[in-house]
Amino acid sequence: MVFCSRCGKELVPEANYCPYCGIAVKGVKTEEYTVPSEDLVSRVKALVHEGNVNRVIVKDDKGRVLMDIPIALGVVGVVLAPWLAALGALGVVATNCTIVVERREG
């Protein structure tokens, strides 16, 4: 069975996109990291600076999506600053967070 990394719904194996939330499921490699809330902002910054990240999804310890950050090529610095400030605020609410990183294959 194949499940969507964003909404968690079951998908048909040949699906290219999730019919529920629209996220691409083919040609995308996902990685998950569990981090304590105080390390959330620094870990997301480090992942984004790796350069090949398309999307960062932050979930709480119950699996609910708290933030979904699309990362465009070359958009770091000033455009990313409001997202990082919001992540800092999320760190107060959640104790442990799961970071789902999507990277385009190829």
Backbone as XML, in Angstrom:
<?xml version="1.0"?>
<chain id="A" units="angstrom">
  <residue number="1" name="MET">
    <atom name="N" x="0.832" y="-1.184" z="0.000"/>
    <atom name="CA" x="0.000" y="0.000" z="0.000"/>
    <atom name="C" x="0.872" y="1.241" z="0.000"/>
  </residue>
  <residue number="2" name="VAL">
    <atom name="N" x="0.402" y="2.253" z="-0.693"/>
    <atom name="CA" x="1.105" y="3.522" z="-0.774"/>
    <atom name="C" x="0.260" y="4.575" z="-0.076"/>
  </residue>
  <residue number="3" name="PHE">
    <atom name="N" x="0.915" y="5.398" z="0.760"/>
    <atom name="CA" x="0.215" y="6.448" z="1.477"/>
    <atom name="C" x="0.840" y="7.801" z="1.152"/>
  </residue>
  <residue number="4" name="CYS">
    <atom name="N" x="0.028" y="8.843" z="1.156"/>
    <atom name="CA" x="0.497" y="10.203" z="0.908"/>
    <atom name="C" x="1.314" y="10.672" z="2.108"/>
  </residue>
  <residue number="5" name="SER">
    <atom name="N" x="2.472" y="11.297" z="1.842"/>
    <atom name="CA" x="3.317" y="11.785" z="2.929"/>
    <atom name="C" x="2.747" y="13.025" z="3.583"/>
  </residue>
  <residue number="6" name="ARG">
    <atom name="N" x="1.875" y="13.752" z="2.898"/>
    <atom name="CA" x="1.320" y="14.971" z="3.459"/>
    <atom name="C" x="0.041" y="14.704" z="4.247"/>
  </residue>
  <residue number="7" name="CYS">
    <atom name="N" x="-0.955" y="14.055" z="3.620"/>
    <atom name="CA" x="-2.252" y="13.893" z="4.283"/>
    <atom name="C" x="-2.463" y="12.502" z="4.859"/>
  </residue>
  <residue number="8" name="GLY">
    <atom name="N" x="-1.621" y="11.521" z="4.482"/>
    <atom name="CA" x="-1.703" y="10.191" z="5.049"/>
    <atom name="C" x="-2.761" y="9.283" z="4.449"/>
  </residue>
  <residue number="9" name="LYS">
    <atom name="N" x="-3.472" y="9.745" z="3.420"/>
    <atom name="CA" x="-4.522" y="8.932" z="2.796"/>
    <atom name="C" x="-3.904" y="7.854" z="1.912"/>
  </residue>
  <residue number="10" name="GLU">
    <atom name="N" x="-4.647" y="6.758" z="1.765"/>
    <atom name="CA" x="-4.171" y="5.658" z="0.931"/>
    <atom name="C" x="-4.300" y="6.024" z="-0.547"/>
  </residue>
  <residue number="11" name="LEU">
    <atom name="N" x="-3.283" y="5.668" z="-1.327"/>
    <atom name="CA" x="-3.247" y="5.982" z="-2.751"/>
    <atom name="C" x="-3.202" y="4.703" z="-3.566"/>
  </residue>
  <residue number="12" name="VAL">
    <atom name="N" x="-3.646" y="4.797" z="-4.803"/>
    <atom name="CA" x="-3.469" y="3.675" z="-5.711"/>
    <atom name="C" x="-1.993" y="3.635" z="-6.099"/>
  </residue>
  <residue number="13" name="PRO">
    <atom name="N" x="-1.413" y="2.456" z="-6.296"/>
    <atom name="CA" x="0.031" y="2.357" z="-6.543"/>
    <atom name="C" x="0.530" y="3.132" z="-7.751"/>
  </residue>
  <residue number="14" name="GLU">
    <atom name="N" x="-0.269" y="3.307" z="-8.791"/>
    <atom name="CA" x="0.196" y="3.998" z="-9.997"/>
    <atom name="C" x="-0.059" y="5.510" z="-9.974"/>
  </residue>
  <residue number="15" name="ALA">
    <atom name="N" x="-0.495" y="6.066" z="-8.852"/>
    <atom name="CA" x="-0.803" y="7.495" z="-8.755"/>
    <atom name="C" x="0.467" y="8.343" z="-8.876"/>
  </residue>
  <residue number="16" name="ASN">
    <atom name="N" x="0.369" y="9.434" z="-9.637"/>
    <atom name="CA" x="1.457" y="10.404" z="-9.721"/>
    <atom name="C" x="1.268" y="11.524" z="-8.705"/>
  </residue>
  <residue number="17" name="TYR">
    <atom name="N" x="0.003" y="11.832" z="-8.386"/>
    <atom name="CA" x="-0.346" y="12.889" z="-7.446"/>
    <atom name="C" x="-1.407" y="12.372" z="-6.484"/>
  </residue>
  <residue number="18" name="CYS">
    <atom name="N" x="-1.434" y="12.905" z="-5.291"/>
    <atom name="CA" x="-2.467" y="12.553" z="-4.326"/>
    <atom name="C" x="-3.771" y="13.236" z="-4.737"/>
  </residue>
  <residue number="19" name="PRO">
    <atom name="N" x="-4.876" y="12.497" z="-4.907"/>
    <atom name="CA" x="-6.134" y="13.120" z="-5.304"/>
    <atom name="C" x="-6.777" y="13.940" z="-4.187"/>
  </residue>
  <residue number="20" name="TYR">
    <atom name="N" x="-6.296" y="13.813" z="-2.967"/>
    <atom name="CA" x="-6.876" y="14.520" z="-1.835"/>
    <atom name="C" x="-6.207" y="15.865" z="-1.578"/>
  </residue>
  <residue number="21" name="CYS">
    <atom name="N" x="-4.866" y="15.894" z="-1.633"/>
    <atom name="CA" x="-4.165" y="17.152" z="-1.325"/>
    <atom name="C" x="-3.344" y="17.690" z="-2.493"/>
  </residue>
  <residue number="22" name="GLY">
    <atom name="N" x="-3.162" y="16.897" z="-3.564"/>
    <atom name="CA" x="-2.491" y="17.384" z="-4.758"/>
    <atom name="C" x="-0.988" y="17.283" z="-4.776"/>
  </residue>
  <residue number="23" name="ILE">
    <atom name="N" x="-0.394" y="16.716" z="-3.771"/>
    <atom name="CA" x="1.067" y="16.630" z="-3.712"/>
    <atom name="C" x="1.578" y="15.542" z="-4.668"/>
  </residue>
  <residue number="24" name="ALA">
    <atom name="N" x="2.728" y="15.784" z="-5.272"/>
    <atom name="CA" x="3.331" y="14.791" z="-6.164"/>
    <atom name="C" x="3.842" y="13.615" z="-5.339"/>
  </residue>
  <residue number="25" name="VAL">
    <atom name="N" x="3.568" y="12.406" z="-5.812"/>
    <atom name="CA" x="4.029" y="11.223" z="-5.099"/>
    <atom name="C" x="5.026" y="10.409" z="-5.920"/>
  </residue>
  <residue number="26" name="LYS">
    <atom name="N" x="5.070" y="10.595" z="-7.217"/>
    <atom name="CA" x="6.054" y="9.906" z="-8.061"/>
    <atom name="C" x="7.236" y="10.841" z="-8.275"/>
  </residue>
  <residue number="27" name="GLY">
    <atom name="N" x="8.413" y="10.282" z="-8.272"/>
    <atom name="CA" x="9.604" y="11.079" z="-8.505"/>
    <atom name="C" x="10.002" y="11.929" z="-7.314"/>
  </residue>
  <residue number="28" name="VAL">
    <atom name="N" x="9.427" y="11.631" z="-6.145"/>
    <atom name="CA" x="9.736" y="12.387" z="-4.938"/>
    <atom name="C" x="10.220" y="11.407" z="-3.874"/>
  </residue>
  <residue number="29" name="LYS">
    <atom name="N" x="11.334" y="11.724" z="-3.282"/>
    <atom name="CA" x="11.894" y="10.904" z="-2.206"/>
    <atom name="C" x="11.628" y="11.629" z="-0.889"/>
  </residue>
  <residue number="30" name="THR">
    <atom name="N" x="11.083" y="10.934" z="0.090"/>
    <atom name="CA" x="10.800" y="11.562" z="1.378"/>
    <atom name="C" x="11.697" y="10.980" z="2.462"/>
  </residue>
  <residue number="31" name="GLU">
    <atom name="N" x="12.037" y="11.837" z="3.399"/>
    <atom name="CA" x="12.812" y="11.441" z="4.572"/>
    <atom name="C" x="12.119" y="12.033" z="5.780"/>
  </residue>
  <residue number="32" name="GLU">
    <atom name="N" x="12.141" y="11.322" z="6.890"/>
    <atom name="CA" x="11.528" y="11.821" z="8.120"/>
    <atom name="C" x="12.566" y="11.898" z="9.224"/>
  </residue>
  <residue number="33" name="TYR">
    <atom name="N" x="12.496" y="12.984" z="9.977"/>
    <atom name="CA" x="13.375" y="13.196" z="11.120"/>
    <atom name="C" x="12.513" y="13.573" z="12.310"/>
  </residue>
  <residue number="34" name="THR">
    <atom name="N" x="12.758" y="12.981" z="13.448"/>
    <atom name="CA" x="12.075" y="13.367" z="14.681"/>
    <atom name="C" x="13.054" y="14.183" z="15.506"/>
  </residue>
  <residue number="35" name="VAL">
    <atom name="N" x="12.634" y="15.392" z="15.860"/>
    <atom name="CA" x="13.512" y="16.296" z="16.603"/>
    <atom name="C" x="12.749" y="16.904" z="17.777"/>
  </residue>
  <residue number="36" name="PRO">
    <atom name="N" x="13.445" y="17.229" z="18.851"/>
    <atom name="CA" x="12.796" y="17.983" z="19.928"/>
    <atom name="C" x="12.485" y="19.398" z="19.450"/>
  </residue>
  <residue number="37" name="SER">
    <atom name="N" x="11.489" y="20.013" z="20.035"/>
    <atom name="CA" x="11.026" y="21.317" z="19.555"/>
    <atom name="C" x="12.109" y="22.391" z="19.613"/>
  </residue>
  <residue number="38" name="GLU">
    <atom name="N" x="13.030" y="22.317" z="20.562"/>
    <atom name="CA" x="14.059" y="23.354" z="20.653"/>
    <atom name="C" x="15.075" y="23.274" z="19.516"/>
  </residue>
  <residue number="39" name="ASP">
    <atom name="N" x="15.158" y="22.115" z="18.833"/>
    <atom name="CA" x="16.072" y="21.960" z="17.705"/>
    <atom name="C" x="15.377" y="22.100" z="16.350"/>
  </residue>
  <residue number="40" name="LEU">
    <atom name="N" x="14.083" y="22.406" z="16.356"/>
    <atom name="CA" x="13.293" y="22.417" z="15.131"/>
    <atom name="C" x="13.803" y="23.427" z="14.113"/>
  </residue>
  <residue number="41" name="VAL">
    <atom name="N" x="13.979" y="24.668" z="14.521"/>
    <atom name="CA" x="14.386" y="25.727" z="13.582"/>
    <atom name="C" x="15.775" y="25.450" z="13.023"/>
  </residue>
  <residue number="42" name="SER">
    <atom name="N" x="16.706" y="25.069" z="13.860"/>
    <atom name="CA" x="18.070" y="24.834" z="13.371"/>
    <atom name="C" x="18.125" y="23.644" z="12.419"/>
  </residue>
  <residue number="43" name="ARG">
    <atom name="N" x="17.329" y="22.616" z="12.687"/>
    <atom name="CA" x="17.316" y="21.441" z="11.799"/>
    <atom name="C" x="16.708" y="21.782" z="10.450"/>
  </residue>
  <residue number="44" name="VAL">
    <atom name="N" x="15.618" y="22.558" z="10.432"/>
    <atom name="CA" x="14.997" y="22.962" z="9.163"/>
    <atom name="C" x="15.953" y="23.843" z="8.368"/>
  </residue>
  <residue number="45" name="LYS">
    <atom name="N" x="16.632" y="24.769" z="9.037"/>
    <atom name="CA" x="17.617" y="25.613" z="8.350"/>
    <atom name="C" x="18.698" y="24.760" z="7.691"/>
  </residue>
  <residue number="46" name="ALA">
    <atom name="N" x="19.210" y="23.781" z="8.422"/>
    <atom name="CA" x="20.259" y="22.918" z="7.884"/>
    <atom name="C" x="19.758" y="22.127" z="6.678"/>
  </residue>
  <residue number="47" name="LEU">
    <atom name="N" x="18.530" y="21.627" z="6.744"/>
    <atom name="CA" x="17.970" y="20.863" z="5.627"/>
    <atom name="C" x="17.782" y="21.733" z="4.395"/>
  </residue>
  <residue number="48" name="VAL">
    <atom name="N" x="17.288" y="22.946" z="4.583"/>
    <atom name="CA" x="17.049" y="23.850" z="3.451"/>
    <atom name="C" x="18.366" y="24.241" z="2.800"/>
  </residue>
  <residue number="49" name="HIS">
    <atom name="N" x="19.404" y="24.433" z="3.590"/>
    <atom name="CA" x="20.700" y="24.838" z="3.038"/>
    <atom name="C" x="21.415" y="23.709" z="2.301"/>
  </residue>
  <residue number="50" name="GLU">
    <atom name="N" x="20.892" y="22.482" z="2.416"/>
    <atom name="CA" x="21.450" y="21.392" z="1.615"/>
    <atom name="C" x="21.184" y="21.617" z="0.137"/>
  </residue>
  <residue number="51" name="GLY">
    <atom name="N" x="20.128" y="22.342" z="-0.195"/>
    <atom name="CA" x="19.901" y="22.788" z="-1.558"/>
    <atom name="C" x="19.012" y="21.950" z="-2.433"/>
  </residue>
  <residue number="52" name="ASN">
    <atom name="N" x="18.729" y="20.720" z="-2.112"/>
    <atom name="CA" x="17.906" y="19.904" z="-2.993"/>
    <atom name="C" x="16.559" y="19.542" z="-2.368"/>
  </residue>
  <residue number="53" name="VAL">
    <atom name="N" x="16.053" y="20.401" z="-1.499"/>
    <atom name="CA" x="14.790" y="20.176" z="-0.808"/>
    <atom name="C" x="13.682" y="20.935" z="-1.524"/>
  </residue>
  <residue number="54" name="ASN">
    <atom name="N" x="12.575" y="20.240" z="-1.805"/>
    <atom name="CA" x="11.431" y="20.879" z="-2.465"/>
    <atom name="C" x="10.342" y="21.302" z="-1.491"/>
  </residue>
  <residue number="55" name="ARG">
    <atom name="N" x="10.187" y="20.569" z="-0.417"/>
    <atom name="CA" x="9.116" y="20.851" z="0.531"/>
    <atom name="C" x="9.520" y="20.335" z="1.898"/>
  </residue>
  <residue number="56" name="VAL">
    <atom name="N" x="9.137" y="21.076" z="2.932"/>
    <atom name="CA" x="9.357" y="20.663" z="4.311"/>
    <atom name="C" x="7.997" y="20.667" z="4.998"/>
  </residue>
  <residue number="57" name="ILE">
    <atom name="N" x="7.646" y="19.525" z="5.583"/>
    <atom name="CA" x="6.380" y="19.405" z="6.298"/>
    <atom name="C" x="6.708" y="19.125" z="7.755"/>
  </residue>
  <residue number="58" name="VAL">
    <atom name="N" x="6.124" y="19.914" z="8.655"/>
    <atom name="CA" x="6.349" y="19.733" z="10.086"/>
    <atom name="C" x="5.070" y="19.177" z="10.698"/>
  </residue>
  <residue number="59" name="LYS">
    <atom name="N" x="5.210" y="18.048" z="11.402"/>
    <atom name="CA" x="4.068" y="17.409" z="12.051"/>
    <atom name="C" x="4.313" y="17.354" z="13.552"/>
  </residue>
  <residue number="60" name="ASP">
    <atom name="N" x="3.217" y="17.360" z="14.319"/>
    <atom name="CA" x="3.367" y="17.215" z="15.762"/>
    <atom name="C" x="3.519" y="15.745" z="16.120"/>
  </residue>
  <residue number="61" name="ASP">
    <atom name="N" x="3.606" y="15.450" z="17.416"/>
    <atom name="CA" x="3.834" y="14.067" z="17.837"/>
    <atom name="C" x="2.639" y="13.148" z="17.579"/>
  </residue>
  <residue number="62" name="LYS">
    <atom name="N" x="1.470" y="13.716" z="17.247"/>
    <atom name="CA" x="0.291" y="12.914" z="16.911"/>
    <atom name="C" x="0.119" y="12.741" z="15.409"/>
  </residue>
  <residue number="63" name="GLY">
    <atom name="N" x="1.019" y="13.325" z="14.613"/>
    <atom name="CA" x="0.968" y="13.171" z="13.164"/>
    <atom name="C" x="0.187" y="14.241" z="12.429"/>
  </residue>
  <residue number="64" name="ARG">
    <atom name="N" x="-0.313" y="15.247" z="13.125"/>
    <atom name="CA" x="-1.041" y="16.335" z="12.467"/>
    <atom name="C" x="-0.058" y="17.300" z="11.831"/>
  </residue>
  <residue number="65" name="VAL">
    <atom name="N" x="-0.384" y="17.758" z="10.631"/>
    <atom name="CA" x="0.480" y="18.698" z="9.922"/>
    <atom name="C" x="0.349" y="20.074" z="10.569"/>
  </residue>
  <residue number="66" name="LEU">
    <atom name="N" x="1.458" y="20.597" z="11.062"/>
    <atom name="CA" x="1.469" y="21.923" z="11.662"/>
    <atom name="C" x="1.860" y="22.993" z="10.648"/>
  </residue>
  <residue number="67" name="MET">
    <atom name="N" x="2.774" y="22.636" z="9.747"/>
    <atom name="CA" x="3.247" y="23.595" z="8.763"/>
    <atom name="C" x="3.739" y="22.857" z="7.531"/>
  </residue>
  <residue number="68" name="ASP">
    <atom name="N" x="3.428" y="23.412" z="6.371"/>
    <atom name="CA" x="3.853" y="22.855" z="5.094"/>
    <atom name="C" x="4.559" y="23.976" z="4.347"/>
  </residue>
  <residue number="69" name="ILE">
    <atom name="N" x="5.868" y="23.842" z="4.169"/>
    <atom name="CA" x="6.674" y="24.911" z="3.588"/>
    <atom name="C" x="7.182" y="24.482" z="2.216"/>
  </residue>
  <residue number="70" name="PRO">
    <atom name="N" x="6.660" y="25.085" z="1.140"/>
    <atom name="CA" x="7.230" y="24.804" z="-0.182"/>
    <atom name="C" x="8.535" y="25.570" z="-0.347"/>
  </residue>
  <residue number="71" name="ILE">
    <atom name="N" x="9.560" y="24.904" z="-0.815"/>
    <atom name="CA" x="10.866" y="25.536" z="-0.993"/>
    <atom name="C" x="11.151" y="25.628" z="-2.490"/>
  </residue>
  <residue number="72" name="ALA">
    <atom name="N" x="11.233" y="26.846" z="-3.003"/>
    <atom name="CA" x="11.566" y="27.066" z="-4.415"/>
    <atom name="C" x="13.079" y="27.197" z="-4.541"/>
  </residue>
  <residue number="73" name="LEU">
    <atom name="N" x="13.597" y="26.847" z="-5.707"/>
    <atom name="CA" x="15.035" y="26.958" z="-5.938"/>
    <atom name="C" x="15.500" y="28.391" z="-5.762"/>
  </residue>
  <residue number="74" name="GLY">
    <atom name="N" x="16.547" y="28.578" z="-5.022"/>
    <atom name="CA" x="17.123" y="29.890" z="-4.843"/>
    <atom name="C" x="16.408" y="30.762" z="-3.822"/>
  </residue>
  <residue number="75" name="VAL">
    <atom name="N" x="15.343" y="30.273" z="-3.227"/>
    <atom name="CA" x="14.606" y="31.066" z="-2.241"/>
    <atom name="C" x="15.060" y="30.622" z="-0.866"/>
  </residue>
  <residue number="76" name="VAL">
    <atom name="N" x="15.924" y="31.395" z="-0.281"/>
    <atom name="CA" x="16.357" y="31.093" z="1.072"/>
    <atom name="C" x="16.201" y="32.395" z="1.842"/>
  </residue>
  <residue number="77" name="GLY">
    <atom name="N" x="17.151" y="32.909" z="2.493"/>
    <atom name="CA" x="17.216" y="34.210" z="3.132"/>
    <atom name="C" x="15.925" y="34.871" z="3.559"/>
  </residue>
  <residue number="78" name="VAL">
    <atom name="N" x="15.638" y="36.021" z="2.951"/>
    <atom name="CA" x="14.544" y="36.896" z="3.390"/>
    <atom name="C" x="13.186" y="36.231" z="3.246"/>
  </residue>
  <residue number="79" name="VAL">
    <atom name="N" x="12.972" y="35.462" z="2.191"/>
    <atom name="CA" x="11.677" y="34.830" z="1.967"/>
    <atom name="C" x="11.417" y="33.736" z="2.995"/>
  </residue>
  <residue number="80" name="LEU">
    <atom name="N" x="12.452" y="33.068" z="3.448"/>
    <atom name="CA" x="12.302" y="31.980" z="4.401"/>
    <atom name="C" x="12.189" y="32.472" z="5.843"/>
  </residue>
  <residue number="81" name="ALA">
    <atom name="N" x="12.586" y="33.692" z="6.121"/>
    <atom name="CA" x="12.595" y="34.217" z="7.490"/>
    <atom name="C" x="11.237" y="34.150" z="8.192"/>
  </residue>
  <residue number="82" name="PRO">
    <atom name="N" x="10.115" y="34.541" z="7.548"/>
    <atom name="CA" x="8.822" y="34.428" z="8.249"/>
    <atom name="C" x="8.450" y="32.983" z="8.592"/>
  </residue>
  <residue number="83" name="TRP">
    <atom name="N" x="8.810" y="32.042" z="7.719"/>
    <atom name="CA" x="8.526" y="30.633" z="7.999"/>
    <atom name="C" x="9.307" y="30.172" z="9.231"/>
  </residue>
  <residue number="84" name="LEU">
    <atom name="N" x="10.551" y="30.586" z="9.329"/>
    <atom name="CA" x="11.374" y="30.179" z="10.462"/>
    <atom name="C" x="10.876" y="30.790" z="11.762"/>
  </residue>
  <residue number="85" name="ALA">
    <atom name="N" x="10.374" y="32.018" z="11.708"/>
    <atom name="CA" x="9.787" y="32.638" z="12.902"/>
    <atom name="C" x="8.551" y="31.863" z="13.351"/>
  </residue>
  <residue number="86" name="ALA">
    <atom name="N" x="7.743" y="31.442" z="12.394"/>
    <atom name="CA" x="6.557" y="30.648" z="12.722"/>
    <atom name="C" x="6.957" y="29.293" z="13.301"/>
  </residue>
  <residue number="87" name="LEU">
    <atom name="N" x="8.025" y="28.697" z="12.772"/>
    <atom name="CA" x="8.511" y="27.431" z="13.319"/>
    <atom name="C" x="8.941" y="27.588" z="14.773"/>
  </residue>
  <residue number="88" name="GLY">
    <atom name="N" x="9.553" y="28.716" z="15.087"/>
    <atom name="CA" x="9.946" y="28.978" z="16.466"/>
    <atom name="C" x="8.747" y="29.026" z="17.390"/>
  </residue>
  <residue number="89" name="ALA">
    <atom name="N" x="7.652" y="29.601" z="16.905"/>
    <atom name="CA" x="6.418" y="29.652" z="17.695"/>
    <atom name="C" x="5.821" y="28.258" z="17.861"/>
  </residue>
  <residue number="90" name="LEU">
    <atom name="N" x="5.929" y="27.427" z="16.827"/>
    <atom name="CA" x="5.416" y="26.055" z="16.926"/>
    <atom name="C" x="6.187" y="25.249" z="17.957"/>
  </residue>
  <residue number="91" name="GLY">
    <atom name="N" x="7.444" y="25.565" z="18.122"/>
    <atom name="CA" x="8.265" y="24.854" z="19.084"/>
    <atom name="C" x="7.760" y="24.999" z="20.505"/>
  </residue>
  <residue number="92" name="VAL">
    <atom name="N" x="7.025" y="26.071" z="20.785"/>
    <atom name="CA" x="6.456" y="26.282" z="22.108"/>
    <atom name="C" x="5.264" y="25.352" z="22.320"/>
  </residue>
  <residue number="93" name="VAL">
    <atom name="N" x="4.508" y="25.076" z="21.251"/>
    <atom name="CA" x="3.288" y="24.283" z="21.346"/>
    <atom name="C" x="3.574" y="22.791" z="21.409"/>
  </residue>
  <residue number="94" name="ALA">
    <atom name="N" x="4.476" y="22.305" z="20.592"/>
    <atom name="CA" x="4.741" y="20.865" z="20.498"/>
    <atom name="C" x="6.024" y="20.505" z="21.237"/>
  </residue>
  <residue number="95" name="THR">
    <atom name="N" x="6.075" y="19.307" z="21.786"/>
    <atom name="CA" x="7.288" y="18.875" z="22.470"/>
    <atom name="C" x="8.252" y="18.200" z="21.507"/>
  </residue>
  <residue number="96" name="ASN">
    <atom name="N" x="7.759" y="17.262" z="20.712"/>
    <atom name="CA" x="8.561" y="16.619" z="19.673"/>
    <atom name="C" x="7.868" y="16.826" z="18.345"/>
  </residue>
  <residue number="97" name="CYS">
    <atom name="N" x="8.643" y="17.045" z="17.316"/>
    <atom name="CA" x="8.094" y="17.260" z="15.986"/>
    <atom name="C" x="8.733" y="16.291" z="15.014"/>
  </residue>
  <residue number="98" name="THR">
    <atom name="N" x="7.986" y="15.962" z="13.976"/>
    <atom name="CA" x="8.511" y="15.156" z="12.886"/>
    <atom name="C" x="8.653" y="16.060" z="11.677"/>
  </residue>
  <residue number="99" name="ILE">
    <atom name="N" x="9.822" y="16.067" z="11.085"/>
    <atom name="CA" x="10.072" y="16.854" z="9.882"/>
    <atom name="C" x="10.087" y="15.883" z="8.713"/>
  </residue>
  <residue number="100" name="VAL">
    <atom name="N" x="9.194" y="16.110" z="7.758"/>
    <atom name="CA" x="9.170" y="15.310" z="6.538"/>
    <atom name="C" x="9.784" y="16.164" z="5.446"/>
  </residue>
  <residue number="101" name="VAL">
    <atom name="N" x="10.849" y="15.680" z="4.832"/>
    <atom name="CA" x="11.558" y="16.413" z="3.786"/>
    <atom name="C" x="11.313" y="15.719" z="2.457"/>
  </residue>
  <residue number="102" name="GLU">
    <atom name="N" x="10.865" y="16.483" z="1.478"/>
    <atom name="CA" x="10.658" y="15.934" z="0.142"/>
    <atom name="C" x="11.732" y="16.443" z="-0.789"/>
  </residue>
  <residue number="103" name="ARG">
    <atom name="N" x="12.352" y="15.505" z="-1.476"/>
    <atom name="CA" x="13.388" y="15.843" z="-2.453"/>
    <atom name="C" x="12.974" y="15.255" z="-3.787"/>
  </residue>
  <residue number="104" name="ARG">
    <atom name="N" x="13.134" y="16.035" z="-4.857"/>
    <atom name="CA" x="12.823" y="15.569" z="-6.193"/>
    <atom name="C" x="13.917" y="14.619" z="-6.635"/>
  </residue>
  <residue number="105" name="GLU">
    <atom name="N" x="13.541" y="13.452" z="-7.132"/>
    <atom name="CA" x="14.534" y="12.490" z="-7.608"/>
    <atom name="C" x="15.018" y="12.873" z="-8.989"/>
  </residue>
  <residue number="106" name="GLY">
    <atom name="N" x="16.274" y="12.575" z="-9.264"/>
    <atom name="CA" x="16.833" y="12.864" z="-10.586"/>
    <atom name="C" x="17.327" y="14.199" z="-10.627"/>
  </residue>
</chain>
